[in-house]
Amino acid sequence: MAEIQSLAGPLPTIPDNLTLAQFILDSQHPARPIRTADSPWIIDDRTGRGIGLEELRVRTYGLANALCFRYGIILLFSPNHVDYLVAVWAAHRLGAVMSGANPLFSAGELEYQMRETRAKMIITHPDSWGVALEAARASGVPDEKVVAFDVEGAPDERVGGPTCVTVQALITQGLETPPSFVERRLEEGEGKTKLAFYNFSSGTTGRPKAVAIPHIAPIANILQLAAHNKVNQNYCPWEEQRFRPGDICNGALPLYHIYGLVFNSHFSFFCGMSFVLTAKFNFIEFLKNIVTYRITHLLLVPPQIVLLCKHPAVKDYDLSHVRYITSGAAPLSRELMERLVEIFPNAALGQSYGTTETCTVVTSLAIEKKQDLSGSAGTLLPGITARVVKPDGSLADFGEPGELVVKTPSIALGYSNNEKSTKETFVDGWMRTGDEVKIEKNAEIFEMLKVRGFQVAPAELEGCLLDHPDVADTCVVGITDDYSGELPLAFVVLRPEAGKRAESSASAANDIKQSIMKHVADNKVAYKKLAGGVEFVDMIPKNPSGKLLRRVLRDKAREMRASTKAKL
C-alpha cells in the first residue's frame, strides 16, 4: 500500500518556543553551521552592497520600535527589497503576523487580501504606491499607514511627495527613541499555534485562501531541508558537500511567495550562505549576476529553467562554478533536465515539490544523487509521511496513481475564515494536496496521469511540446475517457506569429493543431499521443512562483467536454 515515511534519516529537534525571527537572527541550532566571518547575509544585486547580521538586527529593532506605537498588523505589497525581510522580522519581534501580497495585484485584489487578513498597515514599493493607497482607502486604512520602502529618488511624486513616511525614516526614528516594546516571547509549545504568516494559496477554486502558518512550520521545514541535505555533517569531502557556509544563492524568487520566503531565503541564511537579492527579474541581468557574484546555488521555477535551456545569450557566460540547481512549482521534462546537465555539468541537479499549506518543501533531490533526470520531484524530507489515495478512498499501491496526501511537522493550521475548505483539505493531521502522483518504494514522487493502464508524466509531454516551433507555453492534463481511462489534452499558448496565423482562419488554426499533435506522435510512444486534442489559450494559469495550476485547466477541460456533449 502506498503509504511511506521518509527514508532520509531522523528529523532534528524542532524548537516550539521561538519565533522565526528569533530562530534565524538569535539562536544557534546544533544542525546549523558557523557562518564564515566575511560572508554577508544579503547582497543587493544592483549595488553589490553586502548586509551583515548585526546591521539586519539593528534595522529590525529600529523598525519594530517605531511600528510598536504607530501601527498594527503588516501587509507587504512590494517586489523584493533589501528591507523586505527586515519588515517580516520586525513584525515577528512585535508578535504580529505578516502577509505578503503580489506586487502586480490590482487595487481590488489587494483590498481583498487586506480584508481577509484584517491588515491595518501596508508597506509598499514606490511603484505600487497608487494601488496601495486606493486599496487602503477602500479598506478603511488611513493614508498615513501606507509606508514606502526606500529607493533611489524616494520620496517623490510616486509616493505622495516629501510628507510620505518611509521605512528608513521609521528605522531612524525607532533607533533614536527609547525602547517602547517588549519582544514577544513564546511559551513552550506556543510556536505550534502562534501565527507567523498569512500566505495566500493558489486559489484554484474560488478566491485565494489565506493559509494560516504558525512559527513552527517554517522552522520545521528549514530543519527538514537541513537534515535532508546533511547540512553541517561531514558525510563527504568538504568540496562535495551540497550546502556550505560561504556558498552564494540567487534571490530572484518573490519573497511574498512561500518558496522564496522559506526555502530560498531563510534556509540559505540557516546554512551560512549569502543571498543575492534581486528586486526585479531580468534574464540577462540574472546571467550577469551569476558570474559577477559567483553564485553557486540556483533555486528556480520552470519559466527560468526554460530560459536557461533556450536563450541564445546563455552561451556567452561561464556558469561552470554553479554547484546546485533545483526547480520547484511544476514538473520538468527529461529533455529540459538533460539540457541543463549540458549547461551545468558540475552542478547537482534535481526537482523539488511543495505547497503553501505544507509551508514549502515536501520532496527534494536526494543527497545520494548528483543529477536526477528521471522526472522525479525528489524524495520525501525527514519527518514526512505520504499516502497516495485513489478516487474511491482506498490507498494506491506503489507505482499506482492517485492523490498525494501528506503529514508533516511544517503543516499549516488551515485556512483563515474558511472552515469548509479547511475541513476538506486538512483531515486528521493530513493535508490533501489535490495533485495526481505516484510514489515509488524509494519515496520518490512523480506527477502522473494514466492512459490505457500506462503511466504518462505530463511534464514529459510538455517538454516535447515546447520543442515545437509554434509553442510558447503549454500544460497537459488528463480528461476522462471510457475506453482509455484518461487521454492527454494539451492547452497551448502559441508564439505571436503562429497566433496570427491561427486567427486568420479556422483552417489555419486546425493545421497548427494537427502539426502539434503530429510532433508529439512522431516523438513519443503511441499511448502518449495527444488523443485528447489541443486547445489554444491566451495564457497558462500559474501561481506567483510559476507553478502550473493544472487543476484549473482540468476543470476547464471538463466544462468543455460537458458543453460538447450537451450540443450533441
C-alpha positions in Angstrom: 0.0 0.0 0.0 1.4 3.4 -0.9 1.9 5.0 2.5 5.6 5.6 3.1 7.7 7.5 5.6 10.8 9.5 4.6 13.9 7.4 4.2 16.2 10.4 4.6 17.0 9.8 8.3 15.9 11.3 11.6 14.5 14.8 12.0 16.4 17.2 14.2 14.8 18.7 17.3 12.4 21.4 16.3 12.1 24.3 18.8 8.5 25.2 19.6 9.1 28.3 21.7 10.8 30.6 19.1 9.5 33.0 16.5 11.0 32.7 13.1 12.9 35.9 13.7 14.4 34.6 16.9 15.3 31.2 15.3 17.1 32.9 12.3 18.6 36.0 13.9 19.3 35.0 17.5 19.7 31.2 18.0 22.2 28.5 17.3 20.8 25.1 16.5 23.1 22.0 16.5 22.3 21.4 12.8 23.4 25.0 11.9 26.9 25.6 10.6 29.0 28.5 11.7 29.0 31.3 9.1 32.3 32.5 7.8 33.2 35.9 9.1 33.5 37.7 5.8 30.2 36.3 4.4 27.3 38.8 4.2 23.8 37.7 4.7 22.2 39.7 1.9 23.9 41.2 -1.2 22.0 43.8 -3.2 22.4 42.8 -6.8 22.1 46.4 -8.1 24.9 47.9 -6.0 26.8 44.9 -4.7 26.4 46.2 -1.1 26.7 43.4 1.5 24.5 43.5 4.6 25.6 41.5 7.7 23.8 40.1 10.7 24.3 43.0 13.0 23.0 45.5 10.5 19.9 43.4 9.9 19.4 43.1 13.7 19.7 46.8 14.2 17.4 47.7 11.4 14.8 45.1 12.6 14.9 46.5 16.1 14.6 50.1 14.8 11.6 49.3 12.7 9.9 47.3 15.4 10.4 50.1 17.9 8.8 52.6 15.5 5.9 50.3 14.5 5.1 49.5 18.1 3.4 52.8 18.8 2.2 53.6 15.2 0.7 50.6 13.6 -0.9 47.1 13.9 -0.7 44.1 11.6 1.5 44.4 8.5 0.8 43.6 4.8 3.8 43.8 2.5 2.9 44.8 -1.1 6.2 45.0 -2.9 8.7 43.2 -5.1 11.9 42.0 -3.4 13.7 44.7 -1.4 16.7 44.7 0.9 14.3 45.7 3.8 11.6 43.2 2.9 12.8 40.6 5.5 13.6 43.3 8.0 9.9 44.2 7.9 9.0 40.5 8.4 11.3 40.1 11.3 10.1 43.4 12.9 6.6 42.1 12.8 7.6 38.9 14.5 9.6 40.8 17.2 6.3 42.5 18.0 4.2 39.3 17.9 2.4 40.5 14.7 1.5 38.5 11.6 2.9 39.3 8.2 1.1 38.8 4.9 2.9 39.2 1.6 0.9 40.3 -1.5 1.7 40.0 -5.2 3.0 43.5 -6.3 1.2 43.0 -9.6 -2.2 43.0 -7.8 -4.9 45.4 -8.8 -6.4 47.6 -6.1 -9.4 45.2 -5.8 -7.2 42.2 -5.4 -5.1 43.9 -2.7 -8.2 45.2 -0.9 -9.5 41.5 -0.8 -6.3 40.4 0.9 -6.3 43.3 3.3 -9.9 42.5 4.4 -9.1 38.7 4.7 -6.1 39.4 6.9 -7.5 42.5 8.7 -4.3 44.3 7.9 -4.0 47.8 9.5 -0.9 48.9 7.6 0.8 48.5 4.2 4.5 48.6 3.4 4.7 49.1 -0.3 7.2 50.0 -3.1 7.0 53.5 -4.6 6.0 52.0 -8.0 2.9 50.4 -6.3 2.1 53.4 -4.2 -1.1 54.4 -6.0 -2.6 50.9 -5.9 -1.7 50.5 -2.3 -3.3 53.9 -1.4 -6.5 53.0 -3.3 -6.8 49.6 -1.6 -6.1 51.1 1.8 -8.8 53.8 1.5 -11.3 51.2 0.3 -10.4 49.1 3.4 -10.7 51.9 5.8 -6.9 52.2 6.4 -5.7 55.8 6.9 -3.3 57.2 4.3 -0.6 57.7 6.9 -0.5 53.9 7.5 0.7 53.4 3.9 4.5 53.3 4.2 7.0 53.1 1.3 10.3 51.2 1.0 13.2 53.5 0.2 14.5 53.5 -3.3 16.7 56.0 -5.1 14.9 59.3 -5.5 12.1 58.5 -3.0 10.2 60.1 -1.5 9.0 61.7 -4.8 5.8 62.1 -6.9 5.3 58.3 -6.9 4.8 58.2 -3.1 2.9 61.4 -2.3 5.8 63.8 -2.0 8.1 64.6 0.9 5.4 64.0 3.5 5.3 60.3 2.8 6.6 58.1 5.6 9.4 55.7 4.5 10.8 52.6 6.1 14.2 54.3 6.6 12.5 57.2 8.4 10.8 54.7 10.7 14.0 52.8 11.4 15.8 56.1 12.2 13.0 57.2 14.5 13.0 53.8 16.2 16.7 53.9 16.8 16.5 57.4 18.2 13.6 56.6 20.6 13.8 54.8 23.9 12.7 51.2 23.8 8.9 51.1 23.6 8.1 47.4 23.2 8.9 44.1 24.8 9.7 41.4 22.3 7.1 38.7 22.1 8.4 35.5 23.8 6.6 32.2 23.2 5.8 29.7 25.9 6.8 26.1 25.4 4.6 24.7 22.6 3.2 28.0 21.6 5.1 28.0 18.3 2.7 25.4 17.1 -0.2 27.8 17.3 1.2 31.4 17.2 0.8 32.7 13.7 3.7 34.0 11.7 2.2 34.4 8.2 -0.9 34.6 6.2 0.3 33.3 2.9 -2.3 33.0 0.1 -2.9 29.8 -1.7 -3.1 29.4 -5.5 -6.9 29.8 -5.3 -7.7 27.0 -7.8 -11.3 27.0 -6.5 -13.0 30.3 -5.8 -11.0 33.2 -4.5 -7.5 32.8 -3.0 -7.4 31.5 0.6 -5.3 32.8 3.5 -3.2 30.0 4.7 -2.6 30.3 8.5 1.1 29.4 9.1 2.4 29.1 12.7 6.0 29.9 13.6 7.0 26.3 14.0 6.1 25.5 10.3 8.9 27.4 8.5 11.4 26.5 11.3 10.5 22.8 10.9 10.8 23.0 7.1 14.3 24.6 7.4 15.4 21.8 9.7 13.9 19.2 7.4 15.8 20.6 4.5 19.0 20.7 6.6 18.6 17.1 7.6 17.7 16.0 4.0 20.8 17.7 2.6 23.1 16.7 5.6 23.9 20.3 6.4 26.7 20.6 8.9 27.6 16.9 8.6 30.9 15.6 7.4 29.3 13.0 5.1 31.7 13.5 2.3 34.7 15.7 1.4 34.1 19.5 2.0 34.3 20.3 -1.7 31.4 17.9 -2.4 29.1 18.9 0.4 25.9 20.4 -1.1 25.2 23.4 1.2 28.2 25.0 3.0 28.9 28.3 4.7 30.3 30.8 2.2 28.2 29.5 -0.7 26.1 32.0 -2.5 22.5 31.6 -3.5 20.4 33.6 -6.0 17.4 35.5 -4.6 15.2 36.1 -7.6 12.1 34.3 -6.4 9.4 36.5 -4.9 9.6 36.8 -1.1 5.9 37.2 -0.8 5.6 33.6 -2.0 6.4 30.7 0.3 9.1 29.2 -1.9 11.1 32.4 -1.9 10.3 33.1 1.7 11.3 29.8 3.3 13.5 27.6 1.0 15.2 30.3 -1.0 16.0 32.9 1.7 15.6 31.6 5.3 17.1 28.2 4.5 20.1 29.9 2.8 20.6 32.1 5.9 20.5 29.0 8.2 23.2 27.3 6.0 25.5 30.3 6.3 25.1 31.3 2.7 24.9 34.7 1.1 21.6 35.7 -0.6 21.9 37.8 -3.7 18.6 39.7 -3.7 17.1 40.6 -7.0 14.3 43.2 -6.9 13.1 42.6 -10.5 13.9 39.6 -12.6 15.6 40.3 -15.9 17.2 37.2 -17.6 20.3 38.9 -19.0 20.9 40.7 -15.7 20.3 37.3 -13.9 23.1 35.7 -16.0 25.4 38.6 -15.3 24.7 38.3 -11.5 25.6 34.6 -11.6 29.0 35.5 -13.0 29.6 38.7 -11.0 28.7 37.3 -7.6 29.9 33.8 -8.3 26.6 32.4 -7.4 26.8 28.7 -6.6 23.2 27.8 -5.9 20.2 28.4 -8.1 16.7 28.0 -6.8 14.4 28.4 -9.8 11.0 27.9 -11.3 10.2 26.3 -14.7 10.0 29.5 -16.8 13.5 30.4 -15.7 14.7 26.9 -16.5 13.3 27.1 -20.0 15.2 30.4 -20.5 18.4 28.8 -19.3 17.9 26.0 -21.8 16.7 28.0 -24.8 18.0 31.6 -24.6 20.9 32.2 -27.0 22.7 34.5 -24.5 23.5 31.7 -22.1 26.5 30.5 -24.2 28.1 33.9 -23.6 28.5 33.3 -19.8 30.8 31.0 -17.9 28.5 29.2 -15.5 30.8 26.4 -14.6 31.0 27.4 -10.9 27.3 26.7 -10.2 27.1 23.7 -7.9 23.4 23.2 -7.2 20.2 23.8 -9.1 16.6 22.8 -8.1 13.3 23.7 -9.7 10.0 23.8 -8.0 6.4 24.8 -8.7 5.9 22.5 -11.7 7.5 19.3 -13.1 10.3 19.5 -15.6 10.7 17.1 -18.6 13.7 14.8 -19.1 14.5 16.9 -22.2 14.9 20.1 -20.2 16.9 18.3 -17.4 19.3 16.8 -20.0 19.8 20.2 -21.5 20.6 21.6 -18.0 23.2 19.0 -17.5 24.9 20.2 -20.7 24.9 23.8 -19.5 25.8 23.0 -15.8 27.9 19.8 -15.9 29.3 20.4 -12.4 26.0 21.0 -10.6 23.8 18.8 -8.6 20.5 18.9 -10.5 17.0 17.9 -9.4 13.5 19.0 -8.7 11.6 19.8 -5.5 7.9 19.8 -4.7 5.9 21.6 -2.1 2.8 23.7 -1.3 1.9 26.7 0.7 -0.2 24.5 3.0 2.9 22.4 3.9 5.0 25.6 4.4 7.0 24.7 1.4 9.1 21.6 0.6 7.8 18.1 0.8 10.3 16.4 -1.6 13.7 17.3 -3.0 16.7 15.8 -4.7 18.1 13.0 -2.6 21.6 13.6 -1.2 22.8 10.4 -2.8 22.1 11.6 -6.3 24.2 14.0 -8.2 21.8 14.6 -11.1 18.3 13.2 -11.4 16.9 13.1 -14.9 14.0 10.8 -14.2 11.3 13.4 -13.9 11.0 12.7 -10.2 10.2 15.5 -7.8 12.7 14.0 -5.4 12.3 12.1 -2.2 10.4 12.8 0.9 12.1 15.1 3.5 12.7 13.7 7.0 9.6 13.7 9.3 7.1 13.4 6.4 4.7 10.6 5.7 2.9 10.4 2.4 -0.1 8.5 1.0 -1.4 8.1 -2.5 -5.2 7.8 -2.3 -7.5 6.5 -5.1 -10.8 8.3 -6.0 -12.7 5.6 -4.0 -10.7 6.5 -0.9 -8.5 3.4 -0.8 -4.7 3.5 -0.8 -3.0 3.0 -4.2 -0.1 0.6 -4.4 3.4 1.8 -5.1 3.6 2.9 -8.7 -0.1 3.5 -9.0 -1.6 7.0 -9.5 -3.8 8.8 -7.0 -4.0 12.0 -4.9 -1.0 12.8 -2.8 -1.8 13.2 0.9 0.9 14.2 3.4 1.6 14.6 7.1 4.5 16.9 8.1 5.6 18.9 11.1 5.6 22.0 8.8 1.8 21.8 8.1 -0.3 25.0 8.3 -3.2 25.3 10.8 -5.7 25.7 8.0 -7.4 28.5 6.0 -8.4 31.7 7.8 -12.1 32.4 7.7 -12.8 29.3 5.7 -13.9 26.4 7.8 -15.3 24.5 4.8 -12.1 24.5 2.8 -10.1 23.8 6.0 -12.1 20.6 6.7 -11.8 19.5 3.1 -8.0 20.0 2.9 -6.8 19.3 6.4 -8.1 16.0 7.6 -6.9 14.4 10.9 -3.4 15.9 10.7 -3.1 15.1 6.9 -3.1 17.6 4.1 -4.7 16.8 0.8 -2.6 18.3 -2.0 -5.0 17.7 -4.9 -2.1 16.6 -7.1 -2.1 13.4 -9.0 1.1 11.4 -8.4 2.6 8.0 -8.0 5.1 7.1 -5.2 7.9 4.5 -5.6 9.2 2.4 -2.8 12.3 4.6 -2.5 10.0 7.5 -1.6 10.4 9.3 -4.9 7.3 11.1 -6.2 6.2 11.5 -9.8 3.3 13.6 -11.1 1.2 11.4 -13.3 -1.8 10.6 -15.5 -2.8 7.2 -16.7 -3.7 6.2 -20.3 -4.9 2.6 -21.0 -3.1 1.4 -18.0 0.1 3.1 -19.0 1.6 5.9 -16.8 2.2 9.2 -18.5 4.1 12.1 -17.0 2.6 15.4 -18.1 6.0 17.1 -17.8 7.4 14.7 -20.4 4.8 15.7 -23.0 5.1 19.4 -22.1 8.9 19.1 -22.7 8.2 17.6 -26.1 5.6 20.3 -26.9 7.9 23.1 -26.1 10.2 21.8 -28.8 7.6 22.6 -31.4 8.4 25.9 -33.2 4.8 27.3 -32.7 4.5 26.6 -29.0 5.4 29.3 -26.4 3.9 27.6 -23.3 1.8 24.6 -22.5 0.2 22.5 -19.9 -1.0 18.9 -20.3 -4.0 17.5 -18.3 -5.9 14.2 -18.4 -9.5 14.1 -19.5 -11.7 11.1 -18.6 -12.3 8.6 -21.3 -14.5 5.4 -21.1 -12.0 3.3 -23.1 -8.6 4.7 -22.2 -9.2 5.9 -18.6 -7.6 9.2 -19.4 -6.5 11.0 -22.6 -3.8 13.6 -22.7 -5.1 17.1 -23.6 -2.7 19.9 -24.3 -3.5 23.5 -23.6 -1.1 25.6 -25.7 -0.1 29.2 -25.9 1.1 30.0 -29.4 4.0 32.1 -30.3 2.9 35.5 -31.7 3.5 34.6 -35.4 1.6 31.3 -35.0 -1.2 33.1 -33.1 -1.7 35.5 -36.0 -1.9 32.5 -38.4 -4.4 30.7 -36.2 -6.6 33.8 -36.0 -6.6 34.2 -39.8 -8.9 31.2 -40.4 -10.3 28.1 -38.8 -8.4 26.0 -41.3 -5.1 27.6 -40.4 -5.8 27.0 -36.7 -6.6 23.4 -37.3 -3.4 22.9 -39.3 -1.4 24.2 -36.4 -3.2 21.8 -34.0 -2.5 18.9 -36.3 1.1 19.8 -36.6 1.5 19.9 -32.8 -0.2 16.6 -32.4 1.9 15.0 -35.2 5.1 16.4 -33.5 4.2 14.5 -30.3 3.1 11.4 -32.2 6.4 11.4 -34.1 8.5 11.6 -30.9 6.6 9.6 -28.3 5.2 6.1 -28.0 1.6 5.6 -29.2 -0.2 5.8 -25.9 1.4 9.2 -25.2 -0.2 10.8 -28.2 -2.4 13.8 -27.6 -5.6 11.8 -28.1 -7.5 14.4 -26.1 -6.5 17.1 -28.6 -5.0 20.5 -28.5 -6.7 23.7 -27.2 -5.4 27.2 -27.7 -5.4 29.5 -24.7 -4.1 33.1 -24.1 -2.1 32.0 -21.1 -1.4 29.1 -18.8 -2.6 29.8 -15.3 0.2 29.7 -12.8 0.7 30.9 -9.2 3.2 33.6 -8.4 6.1 31.2 -8.2 5.4 29.7 -11.6 3.6 26.5 -10.5 1.2 25.3 -13.2 -2.4 25.4 -11.9 -3.2 22.1 -13.5 -6.4 21.7 -11.6 -7.8 24.9 -13.1 -7.2 23.5 -16.6 -8.6 20.1 -15.7 -11.8 21.9 -14.6 -11.8 23.9 -17.9 -11.4 20.6 -19.8 -14.3 19.0 -18.0 -16.5 22.1 -18.8 -15.5 22.0 -22.4 -16.3 18.3 -22.6 -19.7 18.7 -20.9 -20.6 21.6 -23.2 -19.7 19.5 -26.3 -21.8 16.5 -25.1 -24.8 18.9 -24.4 -24.7 20.1 -28.0 -24.8 16.5 -29.4 
